[in-house]
Amino acid sequence: MTSPPRALTSRGPPEPGGAEARARFRTARFIMEAGVKLGLGSAALATACSSFHALAAVAPALAQERFLVAAAALFVAAKAQGTPRRARDVLNVTLRCLHPGSPPPALDGNFWGLRDSLVQCELLLLRALRFRLPLAHPHKVLSPGLTPAALEGIERELLGLYSLDTQVGGGAATPAPPPPPPLPAPPPPPPRRPPARQTEPPPHKRTDRRSPPCPPHGHRDPPPNPDRARDPPPKLNNPPQVLTEPETPPKIK
């Protein structure tokens, strides 16, 4: 396996054995944060966390570069749950979680070397897990022997681990911001007035005459009566004048 670029390597020297739980906790939180930004479901996130813990138990030397292994675990878990993500998207999101505010990596030699490291780490992860994906999640059913006192102790331990470091990449604990002031109570709604009664206008009387109904289809007018006397033509009071030629032509002087 080639040496990965510095972008996805762990910050600082490897932590001692006493801080192993702290390192695993930060890596699991990094997986959850990057998986949520990638839009993966709860099953894919649990599969990625279980894959990282299984690799850390089988091959501790490979788990030293925990952020690169976490990115490969996300890459594999997304495929195993039927929601694959592109290698470029996985690299962009994981780099943004480690280095907030930095621009996306350019498509140069550093990016392609980082992509090759991701693919090789994916292959090593599958070989270490013997291609048994998805894994059986150990936290699906709690043990019946747990008592309320034991659960409270586990809760205090987890809260103590969470308070050690509130950032993925390390650093001092950041105090929690003060709670926002309560919002003012909304003003009471104004009293509702009863709706005014609307008086119906008087019925409008139609003054227009309706046209006679159309005769039914196939109706024909009755034939004319031949016995009926025709009306005489009207008489003209002033008969028209007819222009006629004179009997004798006029004499030309």
C-alpha positions in Angstrom: 0.0 0.0 0.0 1.5 3.3 -1.0 1.8 6.1 1.5 -1.3 8.2 1.4 -1.1 12.0 1.0 -1.1 14.1 4.1 -4.7 15.3 3.6 -6.3 12.2 5.1 -3.6 11.2 7.6 -4.1 11.5 11.4 -2.8 14.7 13.0 0.2 14.2 15.2 1.9 11.0 16.3 -0.1 7.9 17.1 -1.8 8.2 20.5 -0.7 5.8 23.3 -2.6 2.8 24.3 -4.4 4.6 27.2 -6.1 6.9 24.6 -7.2 4.1 22.3 -10.9 4.6 23.3 -10.6 8.3 22.7 -9.1 7.8 19.2 -11.8 5.3 18.3 -14.5 7.6 19.5 -13.3 10.5 17.4 -13.0 8.2 14.4 -16.6 6.9 14.9 -17.8 10.5 15.2 -16.0 11.4 12.1 -17.7 8.6 10.2 -21.1 9.7 11.5 -20.5 13.3 10.5 -19.2 12.5 7.0 -22.0 9.9 6.5 -24.7 12.4 7.3 -23.2 14.9 4.9 -23.1 12.2 2.2 -26.8 11.5 2.8 -26.4 7.9 4.0 -28.9 6.0 6.1 -28.5 4.7 9.7 -27.7 1.1 8.5 -24.9 2.4 6.3 -23.4 4.4 9.1 -23.6 1.5 11.5 -22.0 -0.8 8.9 -19.1 1.7 8.4 -18.5 2.0 12.2 -18.6 -1.8 12.6 -16.2 -2.2 9.7 -13.7 0.2 11.2 -13.8 -1.5 14.7 -13.5 -4.9 13.1 -10.4 -3.8 11.1 -8.9 -2.3 14.2 -9.3 -5.6 16.0 -8.0 -7.8 13.2 -5.2 -5.5 11.8 -4.3 -2.8 14.2 -1.4 -1.6 12.0 -3.7 -0.7 9.2 -6.0 1.2 11.5 -3.2 3.7 12.4 -4.3 5.9 9.4 -7.8 6.0 10.9 -9.3 8.8 8.8 -8.3 7.1 5.5 -9.7 3.8 6.9 -12.9 5.6 7.9 -13.3 7.0 4.4 -12.8 3.6 2.9 -15.3 2.1 5.4 -17.9 4.7 4.3 -17.1 3.9 0.6 -17.7 0.2 1.2 -20.7 0.5 3.5 -22.5 2.7 1.0 -22.1 0.0 -1.7 -23.1 -2.7 0.7 -26.4 -1.0 1.6 -27.4 -0.3 -2.0 -26.7 3.5 -1.9 -23.2 3.9 -3.6 -21.4 7.2 -3.6 -18.7 8.4 -6.0 -15.1 8.3 -4.8 -14.8 12.0 -5.5 -17.8 12.8 -3.3 -16.4 10.7 -0.5 -13.1 12.4 -0.7 -14.6 15.9 -0.9 -16.8 15.4 2.1 -14.1 13.7 4.3 -11.6 16.4 3.5 -14.2 19.1 4.3 -14.8 17.5 7.6 -11.1 17.4 8.4 -10.3 20.8 7.0 -13.4 23.0 7.3 -13.2 26.1 5.1 -10.8 24.6 2.6 -11.8 24.5 -1.1 -12.4 21.2 -2.8 -9.2 19.5 -4.1 -8.2 20.1 -7.7 -8.0 17.3 -10.2 -4.2 17.1 -10.1 -1.7 14.4 -9.1 -2.4 14.8 -5.4 -6.1 14.0 -5.9 -5.4 11.0 -8.1 -2.9 9.7 -5.5 -5.5 10.1 -2.8 -8.1 8.3 -4.8 -5.7 5.4 -5.4 -5.1 5.2 -1.7 -8.8 5.1 -1.0 -9.3 2.2 -3.5 -6.4 0.2 -2.1 -7.6 0.7 1.4 -11.1 -0.4 0.4 -9.5 -3.6 -1.0 -7.5 -4.2 2.2 -10.6 -3.6 4.3 -12.6 -6.2 2.3 -9.8 -8.8 2.6 -9.5 -8.2 6.3 -13.3 -8.7 6.7 -13.2 -11.7 4.3 -15.9 -9.9 2.2 -18.5 -10.4 4.8 -20.7 -7.4 4.4 -23.0 -6.1 5.7 -21.7 -7.1 9.2 -23.9 -8.3 12.1 -24.3 -5.2 14.3 -23.4 -6.2 17.9 -25.5 -3.4 19.5 -28.9 -4.5 18.0 -30.0 -6.3 21.2 -28.8 -5.3 24.7 -27.8 -7.9 27.2 -30.6 -8.8 29.7 -28.0 -8.7 32.5 -27.6 -4.9 32.4 -28.9 -3.0 35.4 -29.9 0.7 35.6 -26.7 1.3 37.6 -24.6 -0.2 34.9 -26.4 1.8 32.2 -25.8 5.0 34.2 -22.1 4.2 34.4 -21.9 3.6 30.6 -23.7 6.9 30.0 -21.3 8.8 32.3 -18.3 7.2 30.5 -19.6 8.2 27.1 -20.3 11.7 28.3 -16.8 11.9 29.6 -15.3 10.8 26.3 -17.4 13.3 24.4 -16.3 16.1 26.7 -12.6 15.3 26.1 -12.8 16.6 22.5 -15.6 18.2 20.7 -13.8 18.4 17.3 -12.9 15.7 14.9 -9.4 16.7 14.3 -8.4 17.3 17.9 -7.9 20.3 20.0 -9.1 21.7 23.3 -12.7 21.2 24.3 -15.0 24.0 23.2 -17.5 25.2 25.8 -21.1 24.8 24.9 -22.8 28.0 23.7 -25.4 29.5 26.1 -29.0 28.6 25.3 -30.9 31.1 23.3 -33.3 33.4 25.1 -36.9 32.2 25.1 -39.1 33.6 22.4 -41.8 36.1 23.6 -45.3 34.7 23.8 -47.4 35.5 20.7 -50.1 38.1 21.3 -53.6 36.8 21.8 -55.7 36.7 18.6 -58.4 39.5 18.2 -61.9 38.5 19.1 -63.8 37.2 16.1 -66.9 39.1 15.1 -70.0 37.3 14.0 -70.4 37.5 10.2 -73.0 40.0 9.0 -76.2 38.6 7.7 -76.5 39.1 4.0 -80.0 40.0 2.7 -80.9 38.3 -0.5 -81.9 40.7 -3.3 -85.4 40.5 -4.7 -85.9 38.2 -7.6 -85.3 39.9 -10.9 -88.3 40.0 -13.3 -87.4 39.3 -16.8 -88.9 41.8 -19.3 -87.4 40.4 -22.5 -89.6 38.2 -24.6 -88.4 34.8 -25.4 -88.2 33.7 -29.0 -90.7 31.0 -30.0 -89.5 27.5 -29.6 -87.9 25.8 -32.5 -89.9 23.2 -34.3 -89.0 19.6 -33.6 -86.6 17.7 -35.8 -88.1 16.5 -39.1 -91.0 19.1 -39.0 -92.1 20.5 -42.4 -94.4 23.4 -43.2 -97.8 22.4 -44.6 -98.1 22.7 -48.4 -99.9 25.8 -49.8 -103.7 25.6 -50.4 -104.4 26.0 -54.1 -108.0 27.0 -53.5 -107.0 30.1 -51.6 -107.5 33.2 -53.8 -104.5 35.1 -54.5 -104.4 38.7 -53.5 -104.8 41.1 -56.4 -101.7 43.2 -57.2 -101.7 46.6 -55.6 -102.8 49.5 -57.7 -100.4 52.3 -58.4 -101.7 55.9 -57.9 -99.1 57.4 -60.2 -98.4 55.1 -63.1 -94.9 55.3 -64.4 -94.3 57.4 -67.5 -93.2 55.7 -70.7 -90.7 57.5 -72.9 -91.9 57.3 -76.6 -90.5 58.8 -79.8 -92.3 61.8 -81.3 -94.4 61.1 -84.4 -92.9 64.0 -86.5 -89.2 64.7 -86.3 -88.3 68.2 -85.4 -87.4 70.6 -88.2 -83.9 71.8 -88.4 -83.6 75.5 -89.3 
